[in-house]
Amino acid sequence: MPTYRCAYCEHQTESAHMITVFQGQQERNELLCDTCYADWLESLKSE
Ligand SMILES: [Zn+2]
């Protein structure tokens, strides 16, 4: 079974969520675990 490494907490996760982050002009894809993805969604709402 494939596992992914969360880009944020660096834990191994089997259900990864792809997000797109912007750094200046650069667009970058990262994989997050369930927990970090939920946190990331919350951080979007609060802005
Ligand atoms: Zn994580």
mmCIF file of the protein (N, C-alpha, C, O) and its ligand, coordinates in Angstrom:
data_MODEL
# 
_entry.id   MODEL 
# 
loop_
_entity.id 
_entity.type 
_entity.pdbx_number_of_molecules 
1 polymer     1 
2 non-polymer 1 
# 
_entity_poly.entity_id                      1 
_entity_poly.type                           'polypeptide(L)' 
_entity_poly.nstd_linkage                   no 
_entity_poly.nstd_monomer                   no 
_entity_poly.pdbx_seq_one_letter_code       MPTYRCAYCEHQTESAHMITVFQGQQERNELLCDTCYADWLESLKSE 
_entity_poly.pdbx_seq_one_letter_code_can   MPTYRCAYCEHQTESAHMITVFQGQQERNELLCDTCYADWLESLKSE 
_entity_poly.pdbx_strand_id                 A 
# 
loop_
_entity_poly_seq.entity_id 
_entity_poly_seq.num 
_entity_poly_seq.mon_id 
_entity_poly_seq.hetero 
1 1  MET n 
1 2  PRO n 
1 3  THR n 
1 4  TYR n 
1 5  ARG n 
1 6  CYS n 
1 7  ALA n 
1 8  TYR n 
1 9  CYS n 
1 10 GLU n 
1 11 HIS n 
1 12 GLN n 
1 13 THR n 
1 14 GLU n 
1 15 SER n 
1 16 ALA n 
1 17 HIS n 
1 18 MET n 
1 19 ILE n 
1 20 THR n 
1 21 VAL n 
1 22 PHE n 
1 23 GLN n 
1 24 GLY n 
1 25 GLN n 
1 26 GLN n 
1 27 GLU n 
1 28 ARG n 
1 29 ASN n 
1 30 GLU n 
1 31 LEU n 
1 32 LEU n 
1 33 CYS n 
1 34 ASP n 
1 35 THR n 
1 36 CYS n 
1 37 TYR n 
1 38 ALA n 
1 39 ASP n 
1 40 TRP n 
1 41 LEU n 
1 42 GLU n 
1 43 SER n 
1 44 LEU n 
1 45 LYS n 
1 46 SER n 
1 47 GLU n 
# 
loop_
_struct_asym.id 
_struct_asym.entity_id 
A 1 
B 2 
# 
loop_
_chem_comp.id 
_chem_comp.type 
_chem_comp.mon_nstd_flag 
ALA 'L-peptide linking' y 
ARG 'L-peptide linking' y 
ASN 'L-peptide linking' y 
ASP 'L-peptide linking' y 
CYS 'L-peptide linking' y 
GLN 'L-peptide linking' y 
GLU 'L-peptide linking' y 
GLY 'peptide linking'   y 
HIS 'L-peptide linking' y 
ILE 'L-peptide linking' y 
LEU 'L-peptide linking' y 
LYS 'L-peptide linking' y 
MET 'L-peptide linking' y 
PHE 'L-peptide linking' y 
PRO 'L-peptide linking' y 
SER 'L-peptide linking' y 
THR 'L-peptide linking' y 
TRP 'L-peptide linking' y 
TYR 'L-peptide linking' y 
VAL 'L-peptide linking' y 
ZN  non-polymer         . 
# 
_pdbx_entity_nonpoly.entity_id   2 
_pdbx_entity_nonpoly.name        ? 
_pdbx_entity_nonpoly.comp_id     ZN 
# 
_pdbx_nonpoly_scheme.asym_id         B 
_pdbx_nonpoly_scheme.entity_id       2 
_pdbx_nonpoly_scheme.mon_id          ZN 
_pdbx_nonpoly_scheme.ndb_seq_num     1 
_pdbx_nonpoly_scheme.pdb_seq_num     101 
_pdbx_nonpoly_scheme.auth_seq_num    101 
_pdbx_nonpoly_scheme.pdb_mon_id      ZN 
_pdbx_nonpoly_scheme.auth_mon_id     ZN 
_pdbx_nonpoly_scheme.pdb_strand_id   A 
_pdbx_nonpoly_scheme.pdb_ins_code    . 
# 
loop_
_atom_site.group_PDB 
_atom_site.id 
_atom_site.type_symbol 
_atom_site.label_atom_id 
_atom_site.label_alt_id 
_atom_site.label_comp_id 
_atom_site.label_asym_id 
_atom_site.label_entity_id 
_atom_site.label_seq_id 
_atom_site.pdbx_PDB_ins_code 
_atom_site.Cartn_x 
_atom_site.Cartn_y 
_atom_site.Cartn_z 
_atom_site.occupancy 
_atom_site.B_iso_or_equiv 
_atom_site.pdbx_formal_charge 
_atom_site.auth_seq_id 
_atom_site.auth_comp_id 
_atom_site.auth_asym_id 
_atom_site.auth_atom_id 
_atom_site.pdbx_PDB_model_num 
ATOM   1   N  N  . MET A 1 1  ? 0.857   -1.201 0.000  1.00 0.00 ? 1   MET A N  1 
ATOM   2   C  CA . MET A 1 1  ? 0.000   0.000  0.000  1.00 0.00 ? 1   MET A CA 1 
ATOM   3   C  C  . MET A 1 1  ? 0.893   1.251  0.000  1.00 0.00 ? 1   MET A C  1 
ATOM   4   O  O  . MET A 1 1  ? 1.797   1.371  0.826  1.00 0.00 ? 1   MET A O  1 
ATOM   5   N  N  . PRO A 1 2  ? 0.643   2.146  -0.897 1.00 0.00 ? 2   PRO A N  1 
ATOM   6   C  CA . PRO A 1 2  ? 1.503   3.346  -0.948 1.00 0.00 ? 2   PRO A CA 1 
ATOM   7   C  C  . PRO A 1 2  ? 1.256   4.259  0.244  1.00 0.00 ? 2   PRO A C  1 
ATOM   8   O  O  . PRO A 1 2  ? 0.122   4.429  0.692  1.00 0.00 ? 2   PRO A O  1 
ATOM   9   N  N  . THR A 1 3  ? 2.314   4.829  0.738  1.00 0.00 ? 3   THR A N  1 
ATOM   10  C  CA . THR A 1 3  ? 2.173   5.844  1.774  1.00 0.00 ? 3   THR A CA 1 
ATOM   11  C  C  . THR A 1 3  ? 2.849   7.117  1.289  1.00 0.00 ? 3   THR A C  1 
ATOM   12  O  O  . THR A 1 3  ? 3.733   7.093  0.433  1.00 0.00 ? 3   THR A O  1 
ATOM   13  N  N  . TYR A 1 4  ? 2.410   8.212  1.856  1.00 0.00 ? 4   TYR A N  1 
ATOM   14  C  CA . TYR A 1 4  ? 2.948   9.509  1.498  1.00 0.00 ? 4   TYR A CA 1 
ATOM   15  C  C  . TYR A 1 4  ? 3.508   10.153 2.751  1.00 0.00 ? 4   TYR A C  1 
ATOM   16  O  O  . TYR A 1 4  ? 3.131   9.800  3.868  1.00 0.00 ? 4   TYR A O  1 
ATOM   17  N  N  . ARG A 1 5  ? 4.405   11.095 2.555  1.00 0.00 ? 5   ARG A N  1 
ATOM   18  C  CA . ARG A 1 5  ? 4.929   11.815 3.700  1.00 0.00 ? 5   ARG A CA 1 
ATOM   19  C  C  . ARG A 1 5  ? 4.317   13.207 3.700  1.00 0.00 ? 5   ARG A C  1 
ATOM   20  O  O  . ARG A 1 5  ? 4.411   13.956 2.727  1.00 0.00 ? 5   ARG A O  1 
ATOM   21  N  N  . CYS A 1 6  ? 3.693   13.523 4.814  1.00 0.00 ? 6   CYS A N  1 
ATOM   22  C  CA . CYS A 1 6  ? 3.073   14.832 4.950  1.00 0.00 ? 6   CYS A CA 1 
ATOM   23  C  C  . CYS A 1 6  ? 4.136   15.929 4.868  1.00 0.00 ? 6   CYS A C  1 
ATOM   24  O  O  . CYS A 1 6  ? 5.178   15.839 5.518  1.00 0.00 ? 6   CYS A O  1 
ATOM   25  N  N  . ALA A 1 7  ? 3.871   16.952 4.075  1.00 0.00 ? 7   ALA A N  1 
ATOM   26  C  CA . ALA A 1 7  ? 4.845   18.027 3.877  1.00 0.00 ? 7   ALA A CA 1 
ATOM   27  C  C  . ALA A 1 7  ? 4.971   18.908 5.116  1.00 0.00 ? 7   ALA A C  1 
ATOM   28  O  O  . ALA A 1 7  ? 5.939   19.656 5.255  1.00 0.00 ? 7   ALA A O  1 
ATOM   29  N  N  . TYR A 1 8  ? 3.993   18.818 6.013  1.00 0.00 ? 8   TYR A N  1 
ATOM   30  C  CA . TYR A 1 8  ? 3.975   19.710 7.172  1.00 0.00 ? 8   TYR A CA 1 
ATOM   31  C  C  . TYR A 1 8  ? 4.509   19.035 8.433  1.00 0.00 ? 8   TYR A C  1 
ATOM   32  O  O  . TYR A 1 8  ? 5.476   19.510 9.029  1.00 0.00 ? 8   TYR A O  1 
ATOM   33  N  N  . CYS A 1 9  ? 3.882   17.925 8.845  1.00 0.00 ? 9   CYS A N  1 
ATOM   34  C  CA . CYS A 1 9  ? 4.307   17.261 10.082 1.00 0.00 ? 9   CYS A CA 1 
ATOM   35  C  C  . CYS A 1 9  ? 5.272   16.105 9.806  1.00 0.00 ? 9   CYS A C  1 
ATOM   36  O  O  . CYS A 1 9  ? 5.856   15.550 10.737 1.00 0.00 ? 9   CYS A O  1 
ATOM   37  N  N  . GLU A 1 10 ? 5.440   15.741 8.528  1.00 0.00 ? 10  GLU A N  1 
ATOM   38  C  CA . GLU A 1 10 ? 6.383   14.721 8.098  1.00 0.00 ? 10  GLU A CA 1 
ATOM   39  C  C  . GLU A 1 10 ? 6.064   13.321 8.597  1.00 0.00 ? 10  GLU A C  1 
ATOM   40  O  O  . GLU A 1 10 ? 6.932   12.448 8.611  1.00 0.00 ? 10  GLU A O  1 
ATOM   41  N  N  . HIS A 1 11 ? 4.809   13.108 9.008  1.00 0.00 ? 11  HIS A N  1 
ATOM   42  C  CA . HIS A 1 11 ? 4.372   11.762 9.340  1.00 0.00 ? 11  HIS A CA 1 
ATOM   43  C  C  . HIS A 1 11 ? 3.984   11.019 8.069  1.00 0.00 ? 11  HIS A C  1 
ATOM   44  O  O  . HIS A 1 11 ? 3.599   11.626 7.070  1.00 0.00 ? 11  HIS A O  1 
ATOM   45  N  N  . GLN A 1 12 ? 4.092   9.701  8.126  1.00 0.00 ? 12  GLN A N  1 
ATOM   46  C  CA . GLN A 1 12 ? 3.615   8.880  7.017  1.00 0.00 ? 12  GLN A CA 1 
ATOM   47  C  C  . GLN A 1 12 ? 2.095   8.852  7.052  1.00 0.00 ? 12  GLN A C  1 
ATOM   48  O  O  . GLN A 1 12 ? 1.494   8.729  8.120  1.00 0.00 ? 12  GLN A O  1 
ATOM   49  N  N  . THR A 1 13 ? 1.481   8.964  5.894  1.00 0.00 ? 13  THR A N  1 
ATOM   50  C  CA . THR A 1 13 ? 0.032   8.940  5.826  1.00 0.00 ? 13  THR A CA 1 
ATOM   51  C  C  . THR A 1 13 ? -0.407  8.166  4.596  1.00 0.00 ? 13  THR A C  1 
ATOM   52  O  O  . THR A 1 13 ? 0.251   8.213  3.557  1.00 0.00 ? 13  THR A O  1 
ATOM   53  N  N  . GLU A 1 14 ? -1.525  7.452  4.718  1.00 0.00 ? 14  GLU A N  1 
ATOM   54  C  CA . GLU A 1 14 ? -2.027  6.685  3.579  1.00 0.00 ? 14  GLU A CA 1 
ATOM   55  C  C  . GLU A 1 14 ? -3.075  7.461  2.797  1.00 0.00 ? 14  GLU A C  1 
ATOM   56  O  O  . GLU A 1 14 ? -3.332  7.160  1.631  1.00 0.00 ? 14  GLU A O  1 
ATOM   57  N  N  . SER A 1 15 ? -3.680  8.459  3.434  1.00 0.00 ? 15  SER A N  1 
ATOM   58  C  CA . SER A 1 15 ? -4.641  9.294  2.728  1.00 0.00 ? 15  SER A CA 1 
ATOM   59  C  C  . SER A 1 15 ? -4.091  10.711 2.650  1.00 0.00 ? 15  SER A C  1 
ATOM   60  O  O  . SER A 1 15 ? -4.179  11.486 3.602  1.00 0.00 ? 15  SER A O  1 
ATOM   61  N  N  . ALA A 1 16 ? -3.532  11.024 1.511  1.00 0.00 ? 16  ALA A N  1 
ATOM   62  C  CA . ALA A 1 16 ? -2.903  12.325 1.344  1.00 0.00 ? 16  ALA A CA 1 
ATOM   63  C  C  . ALA A 1 16 ? -3.827  13.281 0.610  1.00 0.00 ? 16  ALA A C  1 
ATOM   64  O  O  . ALA A 1 16 ? -4.604  12.880 -0.256 1.00 0.00 ? 16  ALA A O  1 
ATOM   65  N  N  . HIS A 1 17 ? -3.727  14.549 0.973  1.00 0.00 ? 17  HIS A N  1 
ATOM   66  C  CA . HIS A 1 17 ? -4.488  15.583 0.295  1.00 0.00 ? 17  HIS A CA 1 
ATOM   67  C  C  . HIS A 1 17 ? -3.517  16.496 -0.433 1.00 0.00 ? 17  HIS A C  1 
ATOM   68  O  O  . HIS A 1 17 ? -2.573  17.019 0.160  1.00 0.00 ? 17  HIS A O  1 
ATOM   69  N  N  . MET A 1 18 ? -3.759  16.679 -1.723 1.00 0.00 ? 18  MET A N  1 
ATOM   70  C  CA . MET A 1 18 ? -2.907  17.564 -2.503 1.00 0.00 ? 18  MET A CA 1 
ATOM   71  C  C  . MET A 1 18 ? -3.383  18.998 -2.360 1.00 0.00 ? 18  MET A C  1 
ATOM   72  O  O  . MET A 1 18 ? -4.557  19.297 -2.578 1.00 0.00 ? 18  MET A O  1 
ATOM   73  N  N  . ILE A 1 19 ? -2.472  19.877 -1.995 1.00 0.00 ? 19  ILE A N  1 
ATOM   74  C  CA . ILE A 1 19 ? -2.815  21.296 -1.952 1.00 0.00 ? 19  ILE A CA 1 
ATOM   75  C  C  . ILE A 1 19 ? -1.835  22.062 -2.829 1.00 0.00 ? 19  ILE A C  1 
ATOM   76  O  O  . ILE A 1 19 ? -0.746  21.576 -3.135 1.00 0.00 ? 19  ILE A O  1 
ATOM   77  N  N  . THR A 1 20 ? -2.232  23.257 -3.226 1.00 0.00 ? 20  THR A N  1 
ATOM   78  C  CA . THR A 1 20 ? -1.358  24.126 -4.005 1.00 0.00 ? 20  THR A CA 1 
ATOM   79  C  C  . THR A 1 20 ? -1.002  25.337 -3.159 1.00 0.00 ? 20  THR A C  1 
ATOM   80  O  O  . THR A 1 20 ? -1.882  26.043 -2.667 1.00 0.00 ? 20  THR A O  1 
ATOM   81  N  N  . VAL A 1 21 ? 0.283   25.569 -2.995 1.00 0.00 ? 21  VAL A N  1 
ATOM   82  C  CA . VAL A 1 21 ? 0.724   26.728 -2.231 1.00 0.00 ? 21  VAL A CA 1 
ATOM   83  C  C  . VAL A 1 21 ? 1.469   27.674 -3.169 1.00 0.00 ? 21  VAL A C  1 
ATOM   84  O  O  . VAL A 1 21 ? 2.104   27.247 -4.133 1.00 0.00 ? 21  VAL A O  1 
ATOM   85  N  N  . PHE A 1 22 ? 1.379   28.952 -2.867 1.00 0.00 ? 22  PHE A N  1 
ATOM   86  C  CA . PHE A 1 22 ? 2.063   29.959 -3.665 1.00 0.00 ? 22  PHE A CA 1 
ATOM   87  C  C  . PHE A 1 22 ? 3.192   30.564 -2.859 1.00 0.00 ? 22  PHE A C  1 
ATOM   88  O  O  . PHE A 1 22 ? 3.011   30.986 -1.717 1.00 0.00 ? 22  PHE A O  1 
ATOM   89  N  N  . GLN A 1 23 ? 4.366   30.597 -3.478 1.00 0.00 ? 23  GLN A N  1 
ATOM   90  C  CA . GLN A 1 23 ? 5.496   31.288 -2.877 1.00 0.00 ? 23  GLN A CA 1 
ATOM   91  C  C  . GLN A 1 23 ? 5.955   32.341 -3.873 1.00 0.00 ? 23  GLN A C  1 
ATOM   92  O  O  . GLN A 1 23 ? 6.697   32.048 -4.811 1.00 0.00 ? 23  GLN A O  1 
ATOM   93  N  N  . GLY A 1 24 ? 5.496   33.584 -3.654 1.00 0.00 ? 24  GLY A N  1 
ATOM   94  C  CA . GLY A 1 24 ? 5.800   34.612 -4.643 1.00 0.00 ? 24  GLY A CA 1 
ATOM   95  C  C  . GLY A 1 24 ? 5.128   34.267 -5.954 1.00 0.00 ? 24  GLY A C  1 
ATOM   96  O  O  . GLY A 1 24 ? 3.907   34.117 -6.011 1.00 0.00 ? 24  GLY A O  1 
ATOM   97  N  N  . GLN A 1 25 ? 5.912   34.140 -7.000 1.00 0.00 ? 25  GLN A N  1 
ATOM   98  C  CA . GLN A 1 25 ? 5.376   33.799 -8.321 1.00 0.00 ? 25  GLN A CA 1 
ATOM   99  C  C  . GLN A 1 25 ? 5.311   32.292 -8.521 1.00 0.00 ? 25  GLN A C  1 
ATOM   100 O  O  . GLN A 1 25 ? 4.722   31.821 -9.494 1.00 0.00 ? 25  GLN A O  1 
ATOM   101 N  N  . GLN A 1 26 ? 5.911   31.533 -7.608 1.00 0.00 ? 26  GLN A N  1 
ATOM   102 C  CA . GLN A 1 26 ? 6.014   30.089 -7.775 1.00 0.00 ? 26  GLN A CA 1 
ATOM   103 C  C  . GLN A 1 26 ? 4.775   29.382 -7.233 1.00 0.00 ? 26  GLN A C  1 
ATOM   104 O  O  . GLN A 1 26 ? 4.266   29.717 -6.163 1.00 0.00 ? 26  GLN A O  1 
ATOM   105 N  N  . GLU A 1 27 ? 4.308   28.406 -7.986 1.00 0.00 ? 27  GLU A N  1 
ATOM   106 C  CA . GLU A 1 27 ? 3.183   27.591 -7.562 1.00 0.00 ? 27  GLU A CA 1 
ATOM   107 C  C  . GLU A 1 27 ? 3.721   26.188 -7.296 1.00 0.00 ? 27  GLU A C  1 
ATOM   108 O  O  . GLU A 1 27 ? 4.491   25.654 -8.094 1.00 0.00 ? 27  GLU A O  1 
ATOM   109 N  N  . ARG A 1 28 ? 3.313   25.587 -6.167 1.00 0.00 ? 28  ARG A N  1 
ATOM   110 C  CA . ARG A 1 28 ? 3.931   24.351 -5.744 1.00 0.00 ? 28  ARG A CA 1 
ATOM   111 C  C  . ARG A 1 28 ? 2.864   23.435 -5.164 1.00 0.00 ? 28  ARG A C  1 
ATOM   112 O  O  . ARG A 1 28 ? 1.979   23.894 -4.442 1.00 0.00 ? 28  ARG A O  1 
ATOM   113 N  N  . ASN A 1 29 ? 2.940   22.140 -5.472 1.00 0.00 ? 29  ASN A N  1 
ATOM   114 C  CA . ASN A 1 29 ? 1.995   21.173 -4.908 1.00 0.00 ? 29  ASN A CA 1 
ATOM   115 C  C  . ASN A 1 29 ? 2.626   20.475 -3.706 1.00 0.00 ? 29  ASN A C  1 
ATOM   116 O  O  . ASN A 1 29 ? 3.801   20.107 -3.732 1.00 0.00 ? 29  ASN A O  1 
ATOM   117 N  N  . GLU A 1 30 ? 1.839   20.301 -2.666 1.00 0.00 ? 30  GLU A N  1 
ATOM   118 C  CA . GLU A 1 30 ? 2.315   19.597 -1.483 1.00 0.00 ? 30  GLU A CA 1 
ATOM   119 C  C  . GLU A 1 30 ? 1.260   18.600 -1.029 1.00 0.00 ? 30  GLU A C  1 
ATOM   120 O  O  . GLU A 1 30 ? 0.070   18.756 -1.305 1.00 0.00 ? 30  GLU A O  1 
ATOM   121 N  N  . LEU A 1 31 ? 1.721   17.576 -0.330 1.00 0.00 ? 31  LEU A N  1 
ATOM   122 C  CA . LEU A 1 31 ? 0.821   16.568 0.210  1.00 0.00 ? 31  LEU A CA 1 
ATOM   123 C  C  . LEU A 1 31 ? 0.694   16.752 1.710  1.00 0.00 ? 31  LEU A C  1 
ATOM   124 O  O  . LEU A 1 31 ? 1.693   16.905 2.413  1.00 0.00 ? 31  LEU A O  1 
ATOM   125 N  N  . LEU A 1 32 ? -0.550  16.737 2.203  1.00 0.00 ? 32  LEU A N  1 
ATOM   126 C  CA . LEU A 1 32 ? -0.799  16.865 3.632  1.00 0.00 ? 32  LEU A CA 1 
ATOM   127 C  C  . LEU A 1 32 ? -1.596  15.670 4.130  1.00 0.00 ? 32  LEU A C  1 
ATOM   128 O  O  . LEU A 1 32 ? -2.393  15.092 3.391  1.00 0.00 ? 32  LEU A O  1 
ATOM   129 N  N  . CYS A 1 33 ? -1.376  15.303 5.390  1.00 0.00 ? 33  CYS A N  1 
ATOM   130 C  CA . CYS A 1 33 ? -2.185  14.265 6.016  1.00 0.00 ? 33  CYS A CA 1 
ATOM   131 C  C  . CYS A 1 33 ? -3.551  14.852 6.402  1.00 0.00 ? 33  CYS A C  1 
ATOM   132 O  O  . CYS A 1 33 ? -3.778  16.053 6.260  1.00 0.00 ? 33  CYS A O  1 
ATOM   133 N  N  . ASP A 1 34 ? -4.446  14.005 6.885  1.00 0.00 ? 34  ASP A N  1 
ATOM   134 C  CA . ASP A 1 34 ? -5.797  14.458 7.229  1.00 0.00 ? 34  ASP A CA 1 
ATOM   135 C  C  . ASP A 1 34 ? -5.785  15.619 8.217  1.00 0.00 ? 34  ASP A C  1 
ATOM   136 O  O  . ASP A 1 34 ? -6.489  16.612 8.031  1.00 0.00 ? 34  ASP A O  1 
ATOM   137 N  N  . THR A 1 35 ? -4.978  15.487 9.269  1.00 0.00 ? 35  THR A N  1 
ATOM   138 C  CA . THR A 1 35 ? -4.944  16.489 10.325 1.00 0.00 ? 35  THR A CA 1 
ATOM   139 C  C  . THR A 1 35 ? -4.445  17.836 9.811  1.00 0.00 ? 35  THR A C  1 
ATOM   140 O  O  . THR A 1 35 ? -5.055  18.876 10.061 1.00 0.00 ? 35  THR A O  1 
ATOM   141 N  N  . CYS A 1 36 ? -3.333  17.799 9.094  1.00 0.00 ? 36  CYS A N  1 
ATOM   142 C  CA . CYS A 1 36 ? -2.755  19.045 8.599  1.00 0.00 ? 36  CYS A CA 1 
ATOM   143 C  C  . CYS A 1 36 ? -3.629  19.671 7.522  1.00 0.00 ? 36  CYS A C  1 
ATOM   144 O  O  . CYS A 1 36 ? -3.688  20.894 7.394  1.00 0.00 ? 36  CYS A O  1 
ATOM   145 N  N  . TYR A 1 37 ? -4.304  18.835 6.755  1.00 0.00 ? 37  TYR A N  1 
ATOM   146 C  CA . TYR A 1 37 ? -5.215  19.351 5.741  1.00 0.00 ? 37  TYR A CA 1 
ATOM   147 C  C  . TYR A 1 37 ? -6.372  20.094 6.396  1.00 0.00 ? 37  TYR A C  1 
ATOM   148 O  O  . TYR A 1 37 ? -6.781  21.159 5.934  1.00 0.00 ? 37  TYR A O  1 
ATOM   149 N  N  . ALA A 1 38 ? -6.895  19.517 7.479  1.00 0.00 ? 38  ALA A N  1 
ATOM   150 C  CA . ALA A 1 38 ? -7.978  20.174 8.206  1.00 0.00 ? 38  ALA A CA 1 
ATOM   151 C  C  . ALA A 1 38 ? -7.509  21.513 8.773  1.00 0.00 ? 38  ALA A C  1 
ATOM   152 O  O  . ALA A 1 38 ? -8.224  22.513 8.705  1.00 0.00 ? 38  ALA A O  1 
ATOM   153 N  N  . ASP A 1 39 ? -6.301  21.518 9.331  1.00 0.00 ? 39  ASP A N  1 
ATOM   154 C  CA . ASP A 1 39 ? -5.741  22.769 9.851  1.00 0.00 ? 39  ASP A CA 1 
ATOM   155 C  C  . ASP A 1 39 ? -5.567  23.802 8.745  1.00 0.00 ? 39  ASP A C  1 
ATOM   156 O  O  . ASP A 1 39 ? -5.833  24.989 8.931  1.00 0.00 ? 39  ASP A O  1 
ATOM   157 N  N  . TRP A 1 40 ? -5.115  23.322 7.592  1.00 0.00 ? 40  TRP A N  1 
ATOM   158 C  CA . TRP A 1 40 ? -4.885  24.216 6.452  1.00 0.00 ? 40  TRP A CA 1 
ATOM   159 C  C  . TRP A 1 40 ? -6.200  24.843 5.985  1.00 0.00 ? 40  TRP A C  1 
ATOM   160 O  O  . TRP A 1 40 ? -6.248  26.032 5.672  1.00 0.00 ? 40  TRP A O  1 
ATOM   161 N  N  . LEU A 1 41 ? -7.272  24.032 5.939  1.00 0.00 ? 41  LEU A N  1 
ATOM   162 C  CA . LEU A 1 41 ? -8.577  24.556 5.555  1.00 0.00 ? 41  LEU A CA 1 
ATOM   163 C  C  . LEU A 1 41 ? -9.057  25.610 6.553  1.00 0.00 ? 41  LEU A C  1 
ATOM   164 O  O  . LEU A 1 41 ? -9.624  26.633 6.171  1.00 0.00 ? 41  LEU A O  1 
ATOM   165 N  N  . GLU A 1 42 ? -8.818  25.339 7.841  1.00 0.00 ? 42  GLU A N  1 
ATOM   166 C  CA . GLU A 1 42 ? -9.206  26.296 8.881  1.00 0.00 ? 42  GLU A CA 1 
ATOM   167 C  C  . GLU A 1 42 ? -8.452  27.611 8.705  1.00 0.00 ? 42  GLU A C  1 
ATOM   168 O  O  . GLU A 1 42 ? -9.032  28.684 8.875  1.00 0.00 ? 42  GLU A O  1 
ATOM   169 N  N  . SER A 1 43 ? -7.182  27.539 8.371  1.00 0.00 ? 43  SER A N  1 
ATOM   170 C  CA . SER A 1 43 ? -6.370  28.734 8.225  1.00 0.00 ? 43  SER A CA 1 
ATOM   171 C  C  . SER A 1 43 ? -6.849  29.562 7.031  1.00 0.00 ? 43  SER A C  1 
ATOM   172 O  O  . SER A 1 43 ? -6.738  30.788 7.041  1.00 0.00 ? 43  SER A O  1 
ATOM   173 N  N  . LEU A 1 44 ? -7.378  28.900 6.011  1.00 0.00 ? 44  LEU A N  1 
ATOM   174 C  CA . LEU A 1 44 ? -7.922  29.621 4.862  1.00 0.00 ? 44  LEU A CA 1 
ATOM   175 C  C  . LEU A 1 44 ? -9.169  30.399 5.262  1.00 0.00 ? 44  LEU A C  1 
ATOM   176 O  O  . LEU A 1 44 ? -9.364  31.541 4.846  1.00 0.00 ? 44  LEU A O  1 
ATOM   177 N  N  . LYS A 1 45 ? -10.017 29.759 6.083  1.00 0.00 ? 45  LYS A N  1 
ATOM   178 C  CA . LYS A 1 45 ? -11.276 30.401 6.490  1.00 0.00 ? 45  LYS A CA 1 
ATOM   179 C  C  . LYS A 1 45 ? -11.038 31.637 7.341  1.00 0.00 ? 45  LYS A C  1 
ATOM   180 O  O  . LYS A 1 45 ? -11.806 32.597 7.283  1.00 0.00 ? 45  LYS A O  1 
ATOM   181 N  N  . SER A 1 46 ? -9.970  31.610 8.132  1.00 0.00 ? 46  SER A N  1 
ATOM   182 C  CA . SER A 1 46 ? -9.737  32.687 9.084  1.00 0.00 ? 46  SER A CA 1 
ATOM   183 C  C  . SER A 1 46 ? -9.115  33.918 8.420  1.00 0.00 ? 46  SER A C  1 
ATOM   184 O  O  . SER A 1 46 ? -8.985  34.961 9.060  1.00 0.00 ? 46  SER A O  1 
ATOM   185 N  N  . GLU A 1 47 ? -8.733  33.808 7.150  1.00 0.00 ? 47  GLU A N  1 
ATOM   186 C  CA . GLU A 1 47 ? -8.102  34.950 6.510  1.00 0.00 ? 47  GLU A CA 1 
ATOM   187 C  C  . GLU A 1 47 ? -9.134  35.851 5.835  1.00 0.00 ? 47  GLU A C  1 
ATOM   188 O  O  . GLU A 1 47 ? -8.772  36.868 5.242  1.00 0.00 ? 47  GLU A O  1 
HETATM 189 ZN ZN . ZN  B 2 .  ? 0.580   16.248 8.625  1.00 0.00 2 101 ZN  A ZN 1 
# 
